[in-house]
Amino acid sequence: MKKTVKNILAFVLVFTFIFSLTGCLVNEKKEEAIEKHAAVATSFNEVATLINNNSDKIDSEVISTYQEMSNLLNQYTQILESDEDLSDEKYDEMINWFKSVEDWVKETKTEIEAMVNAG
C-alpha cells in the first residue's frame, strides 16, 4: 500500500513538474495576440458579409480599405498559426493593430448600414 501511494505521489510530482515546464514555454504575448485575433476575426467577418451582400451600394474606398485590412489579417493569421515566435514588441504591435481593426469595424458597420439604407 505504501509503495503504491509513493508511486502515485511520484507520478503526480513528475506530471506537475512537466506541466509547469510546458507552461513556461508558452509565450504570453502570443497567447494574448491569438485571443485578440479570434475576437477581431469574428467581427471582421461580419463586415465582410455586409460588404459582400451589398457591394453595389458601398463606397469603393470602404471596399479598398477592407481588402487591405483583410490581407494583413490573413498574414497575421498565418504567423499566429505557425511555430514562429516573435518578440513581445512585435506581438504588441499586432495586438494594437487588432484594437484599431475593432474600432474600424464599429465605424464601418454604421457607415455601411447608412449606405445600404440610403441606396
MIRO-565677 format. One record per residue: x, y, z of N, C-alpha, C in turn; residue in three letters. Coordinates in Angstrom, 3 decimals, decimal comma. Each point is the difference from the previous one (the first is absolute). Last residue first. Example, Ala and Ser with C-alpha at 12.3 -4.5 7.8 and 13.67 -1.06 7.14 Angstrom:
2
<pt n_c1="12,850" n_c2="-2,250" n_c3="7,080" ca_c1="0,820" ca_c2="1,190" ca_c3="0,060" c_c1="-0,770" c_c2="1,090" c_c3="0,730" residu="ser"/>
<pt n_c1="0,290" n_c2="-5,720" n_c3="-0,070" ca_c1="-0,890" ca_c2="1,190" ca_c3="0,000" c_c1="0,900" c_c2="1,200" c_c3="0,000" residu="ala"/>
//
This chain:
119
<pt n_c1="-29,330" n_c2="53,631" n_c3="-50,166" ca_c1="0,017" ca_c2="-0,482" ca_c3="-1,382" c_c1="-1,220" c_c2="-0,702" c_c3="-0,371" residu="gly"/>
<pt n_c1="0,983" n_c2="1,723" n_c3="4,402" ca_c1="-0,142" ca_c2="1,140" ca_c3="-0,919" c_c1="-0,177" c_c2="-0,475" c_c3="-1,439" residu="ala"/>
<pt n_c1="0,822" n_c2="-3,136" n_c3="3,482" ca_c1="-1,327" ca_c2="0,609" ca_c3="0,220" c_c1="-0,250" c_c2="1,164" c_c3="-0,952" residu="asn"/>
<pt n_c1="4,233" n_c2="-2,088" n_c3="-0,053" ca_c1="-1,012" ca_c2="-0,962" ca_c3="-0,448" c_c1="-1,393" c_c2="0,609" c_c3="0,122" residu="val"/>
<pt n_c1="3,659" n_c2="2,466" n_c3="1,659" ca_c1="0,060" ca_c2="-0,089" ca_c3="-1,456" c_c1="-1,093" c_c2="-0,905" c_c3="-0,544" residu="met"/>
<pt n_c1="0,493" n_c2="0,292" n_c3="4,672" ca_c1="-0,517" ca_c2="1,260" ca_c3="-0,536" c_c1="-0,016" c_c2="-0,014" c_c3="-1,518" residu="ala"/>
<pt n_c1="1,951" n_c2="-3,667" n_c3="2,185" ca_c1="-1,456" ca_c2="-0,007" ca_c3="0,212" c_c1="-0,634" c_c2="1,274" c_c3="-0,530" residu="glu"/>
<pt n_c1="4,663" n_c2="-0,247" n_c3="-0,031" ca_c1="-0,590" ca_c2="-0,891" ca_c3="-1,000" c_c1="-1,514" c_c2="-0,035" c_c3="0,136" residu="ile"/>
<pt n_c1="2,416" n_c2="2,433" n_c3="3,243" ca_c1="0,112" ca_c2="0,644" ca_c3="-1,311" c_c1="-0,662" c_c2="-0,855" c_c3="-1,086" residu="glu"/>
<pt n_c1="0,364" n_c2="-1,793" n_c3="4,335" ca_c1="-0,955" ca_c2="1,105" ca_c3="0,004" c_c1="-0,037" c_c2="0,682" c_c3="-1,366" residu="thr"/>
<pt n_c1="3,218" n_c2="-3,297" n_c3="0,606" ca_c1="-1,331" ca_c2="-0,616" ca_c3="0,033" c_c1="-1,077" c_c2="1,084" c_c3="-0,078" residu="lys"/>
<pt n_c1="4,458" n_c2="1,375" n_c3="0,424" ca_c1="-0,349" ca_c2="-0,421" ca_c3="-1,347" c_c1="-1,360" c_c2="-0,670" c_c3="-0,054" residu="thr"/>
<pt n_c1="1,931" n_c2="1,360" n_c3="4,179" ca_c1="-0,309" ca_c2="1,165" ca_c3="-0,832" c_c1="-0,533" c_c2="-0,433" c_c3="-1,362" residu="glu"/>
<pt n_c1="1,471" n_c2="-3,413" n_c3="2,898" ca_c1="-1,157" ca_c2="0,694" ca_c3="0,583" c_c1="-0,433" c_c2="1,166" c_c3="-0,878" residu="lys"/>
<pt n_c1="3,941" n_c2="-2,292" n_c3="-1,224" ca_c1="-1,192" ca_c2="-0,836" ca_c3="-0,204" c_c1="-1,239" c_c2="0,710" c_c3="0,526" residu="val"/>
<pt n_c1="4,200" n_c2="1,965" n_c3="0,798" ca_c1="-0,397" ca_c2="0,131" ca_c3="-1,399" c_c1="-1,284" c_c2="-0,769" c_c3="-0,265" residu="trp"/>
<pt n_c1="1,977" n_c2="-0,452" n_c3="4,233" ca_c1="-0,571" ca_c2="1,335" ca_c3="-0,161" c_c1="-0,519" c_c2="0,191" c_c3="-1,423" residu="asp"/>
<pt n_c1="2,310" n_c2="-3,971" n_c3="0,868" ca_c1="-1,264" ca_c2="0,006" ca_c3="0,744" c_c1="-0,705" c_c2="1,338" c_c3="-0,158" residu="glu"/>
<pt n_c1="4,312" n_c2="-0,369" n_c3="-1,718" ca_c1="-0,970" ca_c2="-0,693" ca_c3="-0,857" c_c1="-1,363" c_c2="-0,037" c_c3="0,687" residu="val"/>
<pt n_c1="3,629" n_c2="1,659" n_c3="2,413" ca_c1="-0,415" ca_c2="0,979" ca_c3="-1,013" c_c1="-1,010" c_c2="-0,621" c_c3="-0,959" residu="ser"/>
<pt n_c1="1,888" n_c2="-2,816" n_c3="3,225" ca_c1="-0,864" ca_c2="0,988" ca_c3="0,656" c_c1="-0,480" c_c2="1,039" c_c3="-1,002" residu="lys"/>
<pt n_c1="3,156" n_c2="-3,141" n_c3="-1,449" ca_c1="-1,300" ca_c2="-0,647" ca_c3="0,189" c_c1="-0,988" c_c2="0,960" c_c3="0,662" residu="phe"/>
<pt n_c1="4,439" n_c2="1,388" n_c3="-0,400" ca_c1="-0,675" ca_c2="0,047" ca_c3="-1,293" c_c1="-1,376" c_c2="-0,645" c_c3="0,104" residu="trp"/>
<pt n_c1="2,718" n_c2="-0,230" n_c3="3,762" ca_c1="-0,463" ca_c2="1,377" ca_c3="-0,206" c_c1="-0,715" c_c2="0,136" c_c3="-1,343" residu="asn"/>
<pt n_c1="2,026" n_c2="-4,116" n_c3="0,938" ca_c1="-1,140" ca_c2="0,203" ca_c3="0,902" c_c1="-0,572" c_c2="1,398" c_c3="-0,181" residu="ile"/>
<pt n_c1="3,969" n_c2="-1,023" n_c3="-2,302" ca_c1="-1,115" ca_c2="-0,764" ca_c3="-0,551" c_c1="-1,267" c_c2="0,248" c_c3="0,821" residu="met"/>
<pt n_c1="3,995" n_c2="1,789" n_c3="1,586" ca_c1="-0,404" ca_c2="0,703" ca_c3="-1,224" c_c1="-1,229" c_c2="-0,660" c_c3="-0,602" residu="glu"/>
<pt n_c1="1,973" n_c2="-2,169" n_c3="3,627" ca_c1="-0,696" ca_c2="1,214" ca_c3="0,431" c_c1="-0,474" c_c2="0,819" c_c3="-1,196" residu="asp"/>
<pt n_c1="2,688" n_c2="-3,748" n_c3="-0,814" ca_c1="-1,345" ca_c2="-0,421" ca_c3="0,403" c_c1="-0,814" c_c2="1,209" c_c3="0,466" residu="tyr"/>
<pt n_c1="4,459" n_c2="0,773" n_c3="-1,018" ca_c1="-0,749" ca_c2="-0,295" ca_c3="-1,232" c_c1="-1,418" c_c2="-0,461" c_c3="0,324" residu="lys"/>
<pt n_c1="2,919" n_c2="0,694" n_c3="3,627" ca_c1="-0,267" ca_c2="1,277" ca_c3="-0,659" c_c1="-0,828" c_c2="-0,197" c_c3="-1,280" residu="glu"/>
<pt n_c1="1,704" n_c2="-3,713" n_c3="2,368" ca_c1="-1,182" ca_c2="0,559" ca_c3="0,665" c_c1="-0,408" c_c2="1,315" c_c3="-0,653" residu="asp"/>
<pt n_c1="2,539" n_c2="-3,399" n_c3="-3,143" ca_c1="0,316" ca_c2="0,726" ca_c3="1,230" c_c1="-1,302" c_c2="0,530" c_c3="0,607" residu="ser"/>
<pt n_c1="-0,415" n_c2="-4,416" n_c3="-2,910" ca_c1="0,424" ca_c2="1,379" ca_c3="-0,188" c_c1="0,389" c_c2="0,613" c_c3="1,330" residu="leu"/>
<pt n_c1="-0,444" n_c2="-5,176" n_c3="-2,354" ca_c1="-0,154" ca_c2="0,771" ca_c3="1,221" c_c1="0,593" c_c2="1,386" c_c3="-0,231" residu="asp"/>
<pt n_c1="-2,076" n_c2="-4,498" n_c3="-3,044" ca_c1="0,876" ca_c2="1,164" ca_c3="0,090" c_c1="-0,291" c_c2="0,780" c_c3="1,273" residu="glu"/>
<pt n_c1="-2,325" n_c2="-3,866" n_c3="-1,843" ca_c1="0,831" ca_c2="-0,198" ca_c3="1,185" c_c1="0,951" c_c2="1,165" c_c3="0,209" residu="asp"/>
<pt n_c1="-4,904" n_c2="0,574" n_c3="-2,468" ca_c1="1,292" ca_c2="-0,659" ca_c3="-0,200" c_c1="0,716" c_c2="-0,194" c_c3="1,335" residu="ser"/>
<pt n_c1="-4,177" n_c2="2,351" n_c3="-0,557" ca_c1="-0,207" ca_c2="-1,440" ca_c3="-0,114" c_c1="1,312" c_c2="-0,761" c_c3="-0,154" residu="glu"/>
<pt n_c1="-0,084" n_c2="4,772" n_c3="0,181" ca_c1="-0,464" ca_c2="-0,526" ca_c3="1,281" c_c1="-0,238" c_c2="-1,505" c_c3="-0,035" residu="leu"/>
<pt n_c1="1,258" n_c2="2,254" n_c3="-4,000" ca_c1="1,075" ca_c2="0,120" ca_c3="0,995" c_c1="-0,420" c_c2="-0,643" c_c3="1,318" residu="ile"/>
<pt n_c1="-3,217" n_c2="0,271" n_c3="-3,422" ca_c1="1,043" ca_c2="-0,965" ca_c3="-0,343" c_c1="1,137" c_c2="0,036" c_c3="1,025" residu="gln"/>
<pt n_c1="-3,390" n_c2="3,214" n_c3="0,416" ca_c1="-0,541" ca_c2="-1,338" ca_c3="0,265" c_c1="1,067" c_c2="-1,059" c_c3="-0,248" residu="thr"/>
<pt n_c1="0,943" n_c2="4,424" n_c3="-1,174" ca_c1="0,108" ca_c2="-0,214" ca_c3="1,450" c_c1="-0,539" c_c2="-1,377" c_c3="0,385" residu="tyr"/>
<pt n_c1="-0,493" n_c2="1,280" n_c3="-4,458" ca_c1="1,430" ca_c2="-0,164" ca_c3="0,302" c_c1="0,193" c_c2="-0,278" c_c3="1,491" residu="gln"/>
<pt n_c1="-4,334" n_c2="1,048" n_c3="-1,428" ca_c1="0,390" ca_c2="-1,344" ca_c3="-0,457" c_c1="1,475" c_c2="-0,270" c_c3="0,270" residu="asn"/>
<pt n_c1="-1,633" n_c2="4,299" n_c3="0,879" ca_c1="-0,563" ca_c2="-0,945" ca_c3="0,966" c_c1="0,362" c_c2="-1,438" c_c3="-0,378" residu="leu"/>
<pt n_c1="1,149" n_c2="3,399" n_c3="-2,996" ca_c1="0,859" ca_c2="0,028" ca_c3="1,184" c_c1="-0,503" c_c2="-0,966" c_c3="1,065" residu="leu"/>
<pt n_c1="-2,626" n_c2="0,469" n_c3="-3,875" ca_c1="1,308" ca_c2="-0,564" ca_c3="-0,349" c_c1="0,921" c_c2="-0,053" c_c3="1,215" residu="asn"/>
<pt n_c1="-4,142" n_c2="2,153" n_c3="0,465" ca_c1="-0,182" ca_c2="-1,438" ca_c3="-0,131" c_c1="1,327" c_c2="-0,686" c_c3="-0,316" residu="ser"/>
<pt n_c1="-0,203" n_c2="4,686" n_c3="0,055" ca_c1="-0,037" ca_c2="-0,544" ca_c3="1,358" c_c1="-0,140" c_c2="-1,516" c_c3="-0,027" residu="met"/>
<pt n_c1="-0,198" n_c2="2,222" n_c3="-4,114" ca_c1="1,335" ca_c2="0,167" ca_c3="0,592" c_c1="0,058" c_c2="-0,615" c_c3="1,397" residu="glu"/>
<pt n_c1="-4,199" n_c2="0,109" n_c3="-2,152" ca_c1="0,901" ca_c2="-0,951" ca_c3="-0,655" c_c1="1,413" c_c2="0,080" c_c3="0,570" residu="gln"/>
<pt n_c1="-3,237" n_c2="3,136" n_c3="1,503" ca_c1="-0,324" ca_c2="-1,348" ca_c3="0,460" c_c1="0,979" c_c2="-1,013" c_c3="-0,585" residu="tyr"/>
<pt n_c1="0,236" n_c2="4,376" n_c3="-1,563" ca_c1="0,544" ca_c2="-0,090" ca_c3="1,356" c_c1="-0,237" c_c2="-1,394" c_c3="0,571" residu="thr"/>
<pt n_c1="-1,959" n_c2="0,892" n_c3="-4,145" ca_c1="1,459" ca_c2="-0,030" ca_c3="-0,125" c_c1="0,667" c_c2="-0,140" c_c3="1,371" residu="ser"/>
<pt n_c1="-4,667" n_c2="0,598" n_c3="-0,170" ca_c1="0,360" ca_c2="-1,325" ca_c3="-0,507" c_c1="1,509" c_c2="-0,138" c_c3="-0,102" residu="ile"/>
<pt n_c1="-1,700" n_c2="4,173" n_c3="1,173" ca_c1="-0,263" ca_c2="-0,952" ca_c3="1,087" c_c1="0,425" c_c2="-1,402" c_c3="-0,427" residu="val"/>
<pt n_c1="0,159" n_c2="3,337" n_c3="-3,247" ca_c1="1,061" ca_c2="0,221" ca_c3="0,996" c_c1="-0,156" c_c2="-0,958" c_c3="1,180" residu="glu"/>
<pt n_c1="-3,306" n_c2="0,202" n_c3="-3,452" ca_c1="1,184" ca_c2="-0,774" ca_c3="-0,396" c_c1="1,160" c_c2="0,170" c_c3="0,983" residu="ser"/>
<pt n_c1="-5,311" n_c2="0,323" n_c3="1,358" ca_c1="1,061" ca_c2="0,848" ca_c3="-0,538" c_c1="1,254" c_c2="-0,831" c_c3="-0,286" residu="asp"/>
<pt n_c1="-4,912" n_c2="-2,239" n_c3="0,032" ca_c1="1,059" ca_c2="0,412" ca_c3="0,916" c_c1="1,084" c_c2="0,751" c_c3="-0,747" residu="ile"/>
<pt n_c1="-3,986" n_c2="-2,346" n_c3="-1,746" ca_c1="-0,440" ca_c2="1,203" ca_c3="0,708" c_c1="1,101" c_c2="0,612" c_c3="0,872" residu="lys"/>
<pt n_c1="0,424" n_c2="-4,135" n_c3="-2,562" ca_c1="-0,437" ca_c2="0,998" ca_c3="-0,976" c_c1="-0,403" c_c2="1,326" c_c3="0,653" residu="asp"/>
<pt n_c1="1,219" n_c2="-3,921" n_c3="2,577" ca_c1="1,157" ca_c2="0,649" ca_c3="-0,637" c_c1="-0,391" c_c2="1,086" c_c3="-0,996" residu="ser"/>
<pt n_c1="-2,269" n_c2="-3,136" n_c3="3,506" ca_c1="-0,436" ca_c2="1,332" ca_c3="-0,426" c_c1="1,074" c_c2="0,759" c_c3="-0,768" residu="asn"/>
<pt n_c1="0,481" n_c2="-4,497" n_c3="1,915" ca_c1="-1,438" ca_c2="0,017" ca_c3="-0,286" c_c1="-0,476" c_c2="1,326" c_c3="-0,594" residu="asn"/>
<pt n_c1="4,560" n_c2="-0,624" n_c3="1,397" ca_c1="-0,314" ca_c2="-0,947" ca_c3="-1,072" c_c1="-1,465" c_c2="0,045" c_c3="-0,406" residu="asn"/>
<pt n_c1="1,426" n_c2="2,617" n_c3="3,692" ca_c1="0,591" ca_c2="0,493" ca_c3="-1,251" c_c1="-0,373" c_c2="-0,921" c_c3="-1,157" residu="ile"/>
<pt n_c1="-1,297" n_c2="-1,315" n_c3="4,310" ca_c1="-0,727" ca_c2="1,205" ca_c3="-0,403" c_c1="0,503" c_c2="0,518" c_c3="-1,347" residu="leu"/>
<pt n_c1="2,341" n_c2="-3,572" n_c3="1,909" ca_c1="-1,318" ca_c2="-0,437" ca_c3="-0,456" c_c1="-0,829" c_c2="1,192" c_c3="-0,464" residu="thr"/>
<pt n_c1="4,133" n_c2="0,897" n_c3="1,974" ca_c1="0,202" ca_c2="-0,647" ca_c3="-1,297" c_c1="-1,342" c_c2="-0,443" c_c3="-0,585" residu="ala"/>
<pt n_c1="0,073" n_c2="1,652" n_c3="4,370" ca_c1="0,127" ca_c2="1,090" ca_c3="-0,970" c_c1="0,169" c_c2="-0,583" c_c3="-1,403" residu="val"/>
<pt n_c1="-0,018" n_c2="-3,056" n_c3="3,456" ca_c1="-1,334" ca_c2="0,597" ca_c3="-0,082" c_c1="-0,004" c_c2="1,138" c_c3="-1,022" residu="glu"/>
<pt n_c1="4,085" n_c2="-2,029" n_c3="1,098" ca_c1="-0,790" ca_c2="-0,830" ca_c3="-0,913" c_c1="-1,436" c_c2="0,502" c_c3="-0,138" residu="asn"/>
<pt n_c1="2,868" n_c2="2,008" n_c3="3,142" ca_c1="0,434" ca_c2="0,361" ca_c3="-1,347" c_c1="-0,792" c_c2="-0,790" c_c3="-1,042" residu="phe"/>
<pt n_c1="-0,549" n_c2="-1,019" n_c3="4,568" ca_c1="-0,689" ca_c2="1,248" ca_c3="-0,350" c_c1="0,368" c_c2="0,461" c_c3="-1,411" residu="ser"/>
<pt n_c1="2,163" n_c2="-3,909" n_c3="1,548" ca_c1="-1,448" ca_c2="-0,198" ca_c3="0,038" c_c1="-0,738" c_c2="1,268" c_c3="-0,416" residu="thr"/>
<pt n_c1="4,679" n_c2="0,130" n_c3="0,513" ca_c1="-0,374" ca_c2="-0,751" ca_c3="-1,195" c_c1="-1,511" c_c2="-0,200" c_c3="-0,068" residu="ala"/>
<pt n_c1="1,919" n_c2="1,989" n_c3="3,866" ca_c1="-0,018" ca_c2="0,902" ca_c3="-1,146" c_c1="-0,471" c_c2="-0,719" c_c3="-1,254" residu="val"/>
<pt n_c1="0,607" n_c2="-2,542" n_c3="3,926" ca_c1="-1,098" ca_c2="0,952" ca_c3="0,180" c_c1="-0,140" c_c2="0,915" c_c3="-1,212" residu="ala"/>
<pt n_c1="3,636" n_c2="-2,992" n_c3="0,082" ca_c1="-1,262" ca_c2="-0,744" ca_c3="-0,101" c_c1="-1,197" c_c2="0,940" c_c3="0,111" residu="ala"/>
<pt n_c1="4,324" n_c2="1,782" n_c3="0,693" ca_c1="-0,219" ca_c2="-0,357" ca_c3="-1,403" c_c1="-1,342" c_c2="-0,693" c_c3="-0,170" residu="his"/>
<pt n_c1="1,527" n_c2="0,920" n_c3="4,331" ca_c1="-0,468" ca_c2="1,216" ca_c3="-0,670" c_c1="-0,335" c_c2="-0,288" c_c3="-1,451" residu="lys"/>
<pt n_c1="1,913" n_c2="-3,527" n_c3="2,418" ca_c1="-1,329" ca_c2="0,310" ca_c3="0,532" c_c1="-0,596" c_c2="1,226" c_c3="-0,679" residu="glu"/>
<pt n_c1="4,437" n_c2="-1,157" n_c3="-1,045" ca_c1="-0,924" ca_c2="-0,995" ca_c3="-0,545" c_c1="-1,428" c_c2="0,276" c_c3="0,468" residu="ile"/>
<pt n_c1="3,463" n_c2="2,622" n_c3="1,792" ca_c1="-0,223" ca_c2="0,334" ca_c3="-1,405" c_c1="-1,000" c_c2="-0,963" c_c3="-0,638" residu="ala"/>
<pt n_c1="1,418" n_c2="-0,918" n_c3="4,367" ca_c1="-0,840" ca_c2="1,199" ca_c3="-0,001" c_c1="-0,339" c_c2="0,407" c_c3="-1,436" residu="glu"/>
<pt n_c1="3,027" n_c2="-3,516" n_c3="0,539" ca_c1="-1,334" ca_c2="-0,418" ca_c3="0,417" c_c1="-0,972" c_c2="1,172" c_c3="-0,004" residu="glu"/>
<pt n_c1="4,497" n_c2="0,920" n_c3="-0,791" ca_c1="-0,567" ca_c2="-0,708" ca_c3="-1,147" c_c1="-1,412" c_c2="-0,455" c_c3="0,325" residu="lys"/>
<pt n_c1="2,414" n_c2="1,948" n_c3="3,439" ca_c1="-0,356" ca_c2="1,016" ca_c3="-0,997" c_c1="-0,612" c_c2="-0,658" c_c3="-1,228" residu="lys"/>
<pt n_c1="1,740" n_c2="-2,772" n_c3="3,417" ca_c1="-1,246" ca_c2="0,644" ca_c3="0,416" c_c1="-0,460" c_c2="1,049" c_c3="-1,001" residu="glu"/>
<pt n_c1="2,874" n_c2="-4,529" n_c3="-0,790" ca_c1="0,215" ca_c2="1,437" ca_c3="-0,033" c_c1="-1,336" c_c2="0,686" c_c3="0,297" residu="asn"/>
<pt n_c1="1,840" n_c2="-4,995" n_c3="1,496" ca_c1="-1,042" ca_c2="0,726" ca_c3="-0,713" c_c1="0,270" c_c2="1,492" c_c3="0,102" residu="val"/>
<pt n_c1="2,621" n_c2="-3,335" n_c3="2,276" ca_c1="0,354" ca_c2="0,104" ca_c3="-1,407" c_c1="-1,026" c_c2="0,790" c_c3="-0,811" residu="leu"/>
<pt n_c1="-0,499" n_c2="-1,130" n_c3="4,668" ca_c1="1,059" ca_c2="0,996" ca_c3="-0,156" c_c1="0,345" c_c2="0,231" c_c3="-1,467" residu="cys"/>
<pt n_c1="-3,066" n_c2="-3,390" n_c3="1,268" ca_c1="-0,581" ca_c2="1,321" ca_c3="0,182" c_c1="1,020" c_c2="1,102" c_c3="-0,185" residu="gly"/>
<pt n_c1="1,425" n_c2="-4,460" n_c3="0,020" ca_c1="-0,733" ca_c2="0,276" ca_c3="-1,224" c_c1="-0,616" c_c2="1,385" c_c3="0,062" residu="thr"/>
<pt n_c1="2,068" n_c2="-1,609" n_c3="3,845" ca_c1="0,986" ca_c2="0,340" ca_c3="-1,028" c_c1="-0,674" c_c2="0,338" c_c3="-1,318" residu="leu"/>
<pt n_c1="-2,697" n_c2="-1,546" n_c3="3,508" ca_c1="0,490" ca_c2="1,355" ca_c3="0,296" c_c1="1,060" c_c2="0,435" c_c3="-0,997" residu="ser"/>
<pt n_c1="-1,702" n_c2="-4,391" n_c3="-0,322" ca_c1="-1,042" ca_c2="0,967" ca_c3="-0,321" c_c1="0,482" c_c2="1,424" c_c3="0,250" residu="phe"/>
<pt n_c1="2,779" n_c2="-3,553" n_c3="1,313" ca_c1="-0,059" ca_c2="0,092" ca_c3="-1,467" c_c1="-1,024" c_c2="1,052" c_c3="-0,419" residu="ile"/>
<pt n_c1="0,284" n_c2="-0,919" n_c3="4,583" ca_c1="1,244" ca_c2="0,608" ca_c3="-0,466" c_c1="-0,029" c_c2="0,195" c_c3="-1,512" residu="phe"/>
<pt n_c1="-3,547" n_c2="-2,350" n_c3="1,983" ca_c1="-0,057" ca_c2="1,411" ca_c3="0,360" c_c1="1,234" c_c2="0,738" c_c3="-0,502" residu="thr"/>
<pt n_c1="-0,075" n_c2="-4,664" n_c3="-0,509" ca_c1="-0,993" ca_c2="0,618" ca_c3="-0,874" c_c1="-0,095" c_c2="1,497" c_c3="0,257" residu="phe"/>
<pt n_c1="2,700" n_c2="-2,510" n_c3="2,892" ca_c1="0,612" ca_c2="0,073" ca_c3="-1,336" c_c1="-0,957" c_c2="0,689" c_c3="-0,967" residu="val"/>
<pt n_c1="-1,663" n_c2="-0,817" n_c3="4,291" ca_c1="1,071" ca_c2="1,001" ca_c3="0,040" c_c1="0,664" c_c2="0,164" c_c3="-1,366" residu="leu"/>
<pt n_c1="-3,248" n_c2="-3,372" n_c3="0,499" ca_c1="-0,628" ca_c2="1,317" ca_c3="0,094" c_c1="1,061" c_c2="1,099" c_c3="-0,002" residu="val"/>
<pt n_c1="1,499" n_c2="-4,456" n_c3="0,185" ca_c1="-0,594" ca_c2="0,293" ca_c3="-1,300" c_c1="-0,616" c_c2="1,396" c_c3="-0,018" residu="phe"/>
<pt n_c1="1,619" n_c2="-1,595" n_c3="4,073" ca_c1="1,116" ca_c2="0,269" ca_c3="-0,913" c_c1="-0,531" c_c2="0,363" c_c3="-1,384" residu="ala"/>
<pt n_c1="-3,126" n_c2="-1,401" n_c3="3,168" ca_c1="0,526" ca_c2="1,315" ca_c3="0,360" c_c1="1,155" c_c2="0,393" c_c3="-0,927" residu="leu"/>
<pt n_c1="-1,743" n_c2="-4,313" n_c3="-0,446" ca_c1="-0,991" ca_c2="0,984" ca_c3="-0,451" c_c1="0,501" c_c2="1,409" c_c3="0,285" residu="ile"/>
<pt n_c1="2,615" n_c2="-3,497" n_c3="1,614" ca_c1="0,028" ca_c2="0,021" ca_c3="-1,462" c_c1="-0,969" c_c2="1,033" c_c3="-0,561" residu="asn"/>
<pt n_c1="-0,019" n_c2="-0,754" n_c3="4,635" ca_c1="1,239" ca_c2="0,670" ca_c3="-0,401" c_c1="0,094" c_c2="0,095" c_c3="-1,519" residu="lys"/>
<pt n_c1="-3,571" n_c2="-2,445" n_c3="1,780" ca_c1="-0,182" ca_c2="1,424" ca_c3="0,298" c_c1="1,238" c_c2="0,780" c_c3="-0,425" residu="val"/>
<pt n_c1="0,252" n_c2="-4,638" n_c3="-0,321" ca_c1="-0,950" ca_c2="0,510" ca_c3="-0,985" c_c1="-0,205" c_c2="1,496" c_c3="0,191" residu="thr"/>
<pt n_c1="2,594" n_c2="-2,278" n_c3="3,161" ca_c1="0,716" ca_c2="0,055" ca_c3="-1,264" c_c1="-0,897" c_c2="0,585" c_c3="-1,092" residu="lys"/>
<pt n_c1="-1,818" n_c2="-0,873" n_c3="4,229" ca_c1="0,881" ca_c2="1,158" ca_c3="0,060" c_c1="0,719" c_c2="0,190" c_c3="-1,323" residu="lys"/>
<pt n_c1="-2,674" n_c2="-3,826" n_c3="0,396" ca_c1="-0,824" ca_c2="1,196" ca_c3="0,000" c_c1="0,861" c_c2="1,249" c_c3="0,000" residu="met"/>
//
